[in-house]
Amino acid sequence: MESVRRAAHAGSWYTSNASELGEELERWLRACGQSKSSDVRGVIAPHAGYRYSGRCAAFAFAHIDPQQTSRVFLLGPSHHYYTPKCALSSATVYKTPLGDLPIDLEVYEELKATGKFEIMDIQVDEEEHSMEMHLPYLAKVFQGWPVKIVPILVGSLSTESEAMYGRFLSKYVNDPANFFSISSDFCHWGSRFNYVYYDKKEGAIYKSIKALDKKGMDIVASGDPNAFKDYLLQYRNTICGRHPISVFLHMLQNCSTKIKVAFVQYEQSSKSKTMRDSSVSYASAVARVEI
């Protein structure tokens, strides 16, 4: 029986008007100057409202080659619901204004059989925006192509759990028909986020934030999940998708395909210049097979 997850943030975080949304995404995809690439097997992309991060996200999603991909694993952090595990949806289809995306129930059954995943109820699923903000881009890029999704809500995982899920999911990386969409914003800076790290040597606050994010991005690009963990412990950078990113790094470390992460775009919602300001950083990356 079909169970539907509504596009709960359409009409607020992005337009619910299908033609307006399609045109907006098309404009960003064209303007970013990136092109489809069959050797790109995954992306890291932001998940804020489209007026803030939609343009940055295009730099990631423009690389997807729908011809070679039949399944997208979608890993997003949990903002409102606490779980020390990863969770699967109780829906069978995710709706978007640009068309429905069916969940790959066969893969879901495989994941459920491990006993390592919990099932989130539909209300938890619909309240969470981290995966939903990737869906319209996926629906747009795969228009006219059959694709199924495997949404995985990544909870507040311990270091051991990140490694365990990464090892377990790594086998899926070896199938070139699988693609991975990792949802994360970068630094949330300002007193409203309880994070005001400022290295005056870098100059203005927004430059300090950029330098801090760049350090983290370079470590993610190095592919070392332990170095990323050390960076987070040292700087406490408020990267909300740190757990999905860490799981992904463990996946890449444990699979037999050689894949390298490279960041292709970085933006900030505003330029913080005083301690009263605040901003959120957005970064897009591609995970490319190394030949």
N, C-alpha and C positions, 0 to 999 in steps of 0.2 A: 504493500500500500504506500502511495506517495505521501511523504511528509515534507512540508515546504518551510524553508527559512526565508522569511520576507526580507526585502531590501530595507532594513529598518532605519538606515541613516540617509536613504534617498529623500530629497526634499529639505534636508538640513545640512549635511556634510558635503553633499553634491546634488546637482539638479536631478529631479525625478523625471524630467522631460527627456524622452529617449532621443529625439532628434537633436536637441541642444547638447545633450551629454555626448552623443556620438561625434558631433562637430567639434566640440571642445577637445575631446581626446585626440581626434584626428589632427587637429591644429597643433597640439603639443607634440604628437608623434612625428609629424613632418618637420616641425621647427627645430627639434633637438639634433637633427643631422646624423642620427645613428641609424644603422640598417640591420635587417634580419640577418642572423648568423647561425648556421647549423651547428657550430661548435660551442655556442653558449648554452649551457645546460641549467643555469639557475640565475636568479637575481636577488639582490637585497634592495628593497625599495621602501619609501616612507608610507605612512598611513594617516596623515592629518587630513583635514578638510581640503578639498581640491584647490580652493583659492590660495591655500598656503603651500601645499606640497605636490599638487597635480602636475605641474610643469617639471619638477625635479624627477618625479616617478617615471615620466615618459622616457628619460634617458636609459632606464633599465628595460622597460617593457617593449621598447622599439626593437630590441635584439631578438625577441622570440620568433622562431621559425615554426609556424603552425603546421607546416607540411610534415615535419618529422616528429612532432610531439602529439601524443594521444592522452597523456595524463599529467596533471599538475598537482604536485604536493604543495600545500599551502601551510606554512608554519607562522603563527602569529602569537604574540604575548597576550596574557590575560590582564586586563586593566582593573576589572571590578570583582572578579571571582577568584577566591584563593583555592589553589590546589597544588600539592607538591608533585603532581604527576602531569602527564600529557592527557588531553581529553579529546574524544571524538564527538562529532555531531550526532544528534538523534534524528536529523533531517535526512532526506534522500535527495533533495534538490535545493540549490541556492538560487534564489531569484535575483535578477538585476534588471534595470530598465532596458538593457540591451539584449536581453535573452536569458534563459535559464541555464544553469550549469549543474549537470547531474553529478552526484557523488559516486565514486567508484566503489560499489558495495562489495565487490570481490576482494579488493585490497583491504577495505574496512574489516571484513570477516577475518582476514589474515592477522590484522593488527589486534582485533579483539581477542583472538585465540591465544595471544601471548599472555593475557591477564595483566599486562603492564599499563593499559589505557583505561581511563574511566569514561563514562558517557555523560556529556553535559546535557541538561535539559534545554529546550528550545528558547526559553527566556534568557538564560545565560548566553546562549549562542547569539541571539538577536541584539542583546545589549552590548556585546563586544564589537568594536569597530575595526580592530587591527587587521582581520582577514577580509572583512567586507570592503575595505577601501582598495584592495587589490582586484576585487571581482569585476568591476566595470571595465578595467583595462584588459583583463583576461578575456572577458566576453567580446570586447572590441577586436582584440588581436586574433581571436579564434573564430570570428564571424565566418560562417560558411565551412568551418572545419569541425569534425567531431572531436570533442575533448571531454574528459571526465576529471573531476577534482578530488583530492584527498585532503580535506581540511583537518589540521591538527592544532588544537589550542595548547600552547606550551605554558605550563604553570611555573610556579616559583621553584625551579629545580635545584637540587644540590649539585655540587660539582660531579659527584659520582653518578647521579641520575642523568646529567647532561651527556656524560661519556657513554652510559648504558644505552640511552635512546639513540645516540649517534651511531654506536656500533650496530644496533639492531636495524636502523633505517638505511645503513650504508649500502646494503645489497641492492636497494632500489636505484641507487645512483648509477650502477653499472648498466642499466637498461637505457639506451639512448632515446627511447620513446618517452621517458620520464623527465619532467622539468620541475624545478624547485623554486618557489616564490617565498622569500623570507621577508617578513614584515617588521620593520623597525624604524623609528625616528632616532635621531642622535641627541646631543646635549639639550636638556630642558634647563635653561639657566634663569635664575632670578629668585627673589625671596618667596614668590608664590610656589616655587618648586622645591623650596628649602635647599637650594644649591647655588652658591655664589662664589665658586672657585675663581680666583683671578690671579694670574701671573703677570705682574706689572711689567716684567721684562719684555713681554710681547707687544706692549703699547696699549691701544684702546681695548676695552673689555671684549668687544666682538672679535678682535684679533686673537686675544687669549683663548676664547672659546674655540675659534677655528684651529688654533695650534693644538689644543687639547683633543679635539675631534680627529685631527689629522694623525696624531699619535695613535689613537685607537684604530683608525681606518688602516694605517700602515700595518698594524699588528694583525688585524683581520685578514689583510691581503697576504700576510706571511703564512697564513694557514695554521697558526699554532694556537690551539684553544687554551693551553696552559698560560701562554704569554698574555692572552686576552684576559684571562681570569686575574692574573697579577696586575695588569693595567687597571682593571675595574676596582680591585682592592686598594691600589695605590691612590687613584684619583677620584673614585666614587662617581665617575661620570654617569649621568642619568640617561643612559641609553636604554630605552624601554624594551627593546627587542633583544636585550643581551642574552637571554636564555635561548630563543630560537637561533640566534647567530652562533652561539656556542655549540648547540646541537648540530647545526649545519657544518661547522668546522670539524667536529668529531666525525661526521659522516664522510667528509672529504678525506680525512686522515685514514679512515678505515676501508674505503672502497678501493677497487683495483684500477679505477680510471684516474689518470692524473689530471686534476682540475685546479686552476689557479683563479683566485678572486682578484678583480681589479675595480677600483672605484672610478666612475665616469662622470659624476656630477656631485657638487656640494653647494648647499644654499642655507641661508638662515632666514627665519620669518621676519626678523628686524635686526637692526644693528644696535646692540646694547652698548651704551656709552656711560651710563651712570648706574649706581647700585639700585636705583629705583626701577630700572628697566627690566624687561624679561624677553626671552626669545627661545625658539625651538629650532634645532638644526635638522636638516634633511640631507641624506646622502643616498645615492644610487650606485649599485655595483653590479658587475656581471661575473658569473663563474664560468670560465671558459676551459674547454678541454685543451690540454697541452699536447701537441703532436711531437 
